[in-house]
Structure formats: structure tokens, C-alpha cells
């Protein structure tokens, strides 16, 4: 499991198109078919322990929660945090207050 943080302070300012006060942070460029969606974990919700069928990137866009690997050690996550699981890595996630995350799944995920 790899932990990343996505926030405006890590983004680059856009200087083209007469842009004012706008920033962009690339997440991924895909070379293979990719599934992109949202996961909504309600308060006290848990996505049970399972193996990633392909690499999976989860980016929290609202709320907070936790993730853990097979060792059971929980890592707190919050808005802007991203977690990358490689194919076959067992993991679990949940939240006591609820969270919404963007989920990207593909045979290849190469973060920039």
C-alpha cells in the first residue's frame, strides 16, 4: 500500500488560456482501459478485506476514514489523501463519519 496526498499546494499553476488563479494536478495517464468511479462509505461503514483484482487508486474527496492491509494496522485518511494498492494486495477501508472517494482501477497505474 502506498499513501499519497492530493491538494492544491502540490498542483501547478495554469498559465495558458488567459487563466487566472487556477491550478492543475495530474493524477494518472492511462495506456490501458480504466474504470473510474466513486465510492461512498456511510458513517460506520466498512468495505471488507479483499484482494485488489487490478491496481486500485482511492482518492478521498470528502470526509475521513481509515485503510489497512492484511496486518490490520489502520492508517487514517482524509480529504486529499490517496492510497494505491497493487494487484493482489489485500486491504480494507472504512469510516466512522462517512467519506466519498474517487476510485481508479486499471491493469497499469503509474502515478506522476
MARBA-940541 format. One record per residue (C-alpha): residue number from 1; residue in three letters; chain; x, y, z. Coordinates in Angstrom, 1 decimal. Layout:
   marti   ronu   kemar     east    north       up
     NUM    ala       A        X        Y        Z
...
//
This chain:
   marti   ronu   kemar     east    north       up
       1    unk       A      0.0      0.0      0.0
       2    unk       A      1.3      3.5     -0.9
       3    unk       A     -0.1      6.7      0.6
       4    unk       A     -0.2      9.9     -1.4
       5    unk       A     -1.6     13.4     -0.8
       6    unk       A     -3.5     15.4     -3.4
       7    unk       A     -4.1     19.1     -2.7
       8    unk       A     -3.8     22.5     -4.4
       9    unk       A     -0.5     23.2     -2.8
      10    unk       A      1.0     20.3     -4.8
      11    unk       A     -0.6     21.5     -8.1
      12    unk       A      1.0     23.6    -10.8
      13    unk       A     -0.4     27.0    -11.8
      14    unk       A     -2.0     27.1    -15.2
      15    unk       A     -0.5     29.9    -17.3
      16    unk       A     -2.2     29.3    -20.6
      17    unk       A     -5.7     30.2    -22.0
      18    unk       A     -5.7     33.6    -20.1
      19    unk       A     -6.2     31.6    -16.9
      20    unk       A     -6.3     33.4    -13.6
      21    unk       A     -5.7     31.7    -10.2
      22    unk       A     -6.3     28.1    -11.4
      23    unk       A     -4.1     25.1    -10.7
      24    unk       A     -3.9     21.5    -12.1
      25    unk       A     -2.5     18.3    -10.6
      26    unk       A     -2.3     15.4    -12.9
      27    unk       A     -3.1     12.1    -11.2
      28    unk       A     -2.6      9.5    -13.9
      29    unk       A     -2.3      9.0    -17.7
      30    unk       A     -3.7      5.7    -18.8
      31    unk       A     -2.4      3.4    -21.5
      32    unk       A     -5.0      0.6    -20.9
      33    unk       A     -8.7      0.6    -20.3
      34    unk       A     -9.5      2.2    -16.9
      35    unk       A    -12.5      2.2    -14.6
      36    unk       A    -13.2      5.4    -12.8
      37    unk       A    -15.9      5.8    -10.2
      38    unk       A    -16.9      7.0     -6.8
      39    unk       A    -17.3      5.0     -3.6
      40    unk       A    -19.5      6.3     -0.8
      41    unk       A    -18.8      4.9      2.7
      42    unk       A    -21.6      5.8      5.0
      43    unk       A    -21.0      6.6      8.7
      44    unk       A    -19.7      3.4     10.4
      45    unk       A    -19.4      1.7      7.0
      46    unk       A    -16.7     -0.8      6.1
      47    unk       A    -15.5     -2.2      2.8
      48    unk       A    -14.4     -5.7      4.0
      49    unk       A    -11.0     -7.2      3.5
      50    unk       A    -10.4     -8.2     -0.1
      51    unk       A     -7.6     -8.5     -2.7
      52    unk       A     -7.3     -5.9     -5.4
      53    unk       A     -8.1     -7.6     -8.7
      54    unk       A     -6.0     -4.9    -10.5
      55    unk       A     -4.1     -1.9     -9.2
      56    unk       A     -6.6      0.4     -7.4
      57    unk       A     -6.2      4.1     -6.5
      58    unk       A     -8.6      5.6     -3.9
      59    unk       A     -8.5      9.4     -3.5
      60    unk       A    -10.6     10.8     -0.7
      61    unk       A    -12.5     13.8     -1.9
      62    unk       A    -14.7     14.4      1.1
      63    unk       A    -14.7     13.2      4.7
      64    unk       A    -12.3     11.0      6.6
      65    unk       A    -11.8      7.3      7.4
      66    unk       A     -9.1      4.6      7.6
      67    unk       A     -7.5      1.9      5.5
      68    unk       A     -5.5     -1.1      6.4
      69    unk       A     -3.6     -4.0      4.8
      70    unk       A     -3.5     -7.6      5.9
      71    unk       A     -1.5     -6.7      9.0
      72    unk       A     -4.6     -4.9     10.4
      73    unk       A     -2.8     -1.7     11.2
      74    unk       A     -5.1      1.2     10.4
      75    unk       A     -3.9      4.3      8.7
      76    unk       A     -6.1      7.4      9.0
      77    unk       A     -7.1      9.1      5.7
      78    unk       A     -8.8     12.4      5.0
      79    unk       A     -9.7     14.7      2.1
      80    unk       A     -6.9     14.9     -0.4
      81    unk       A     -5.2     11.6      0.6
      82    unk       A     -4.7      8.9     -2.0
      83    unk       A     -4.0      5.2     -1.5
      84    unk       A     -2.6      2.9     -4.2
      85    unk       A     -3.0     -0.9     -3.8
      86    unk       A     -1.2     -3.1     -6.3
      87    unk       A     -2.9     -6.2     -7.8
      88    unk       A     -3.3     -8.9     -5.2
      89    unk       A     -2.8     -6.7     -2.1
      90    unk       A     -5.4     -7.4      0.5
      91    unk       A     -7.0     -4.3      2.1
      92    unk       A    -10.0     -2.9      4.0
      93    unk       A    -11.4      0.6      4.4
      94    unk       A    -14.0      2.3      6.5
      95    unk       A    -15.2      5.4      8.2
      96    unk       A    -16.9      6.4     11.4
      97    unk       A    -18.2      9.7     10.0
      98    unk       A    -18.5      8.9      6.3
      99    unk       A    -16.4      9.6      3.2
     100    unk       A    -16.6      9.9     -0.5
     101    unk       A    -13.7      8.8     -2.7
     102    unk       A    -12.7      8.7     -6.3
     103    unk       A    -11.7      5.1     -7.3
     104    unk       A     -9.5      4.4    -10.3
     105    unk       A     -8.8      0.8    -11.4
     106    unk       A     -6.7     -0.3    -14.2
     107    unk       A     -4.2     -3.0    -15.2
     108    unk       A     -1.5     -0.3    -15.0
     109    unk       A     -1.5      2.7    -12.7
     110    unk       A      1.6      4.9    -13.0
     111    unk       A      1.3      8.0    -10.8
     112    unk       A      3.1     11.1    -11.9
//
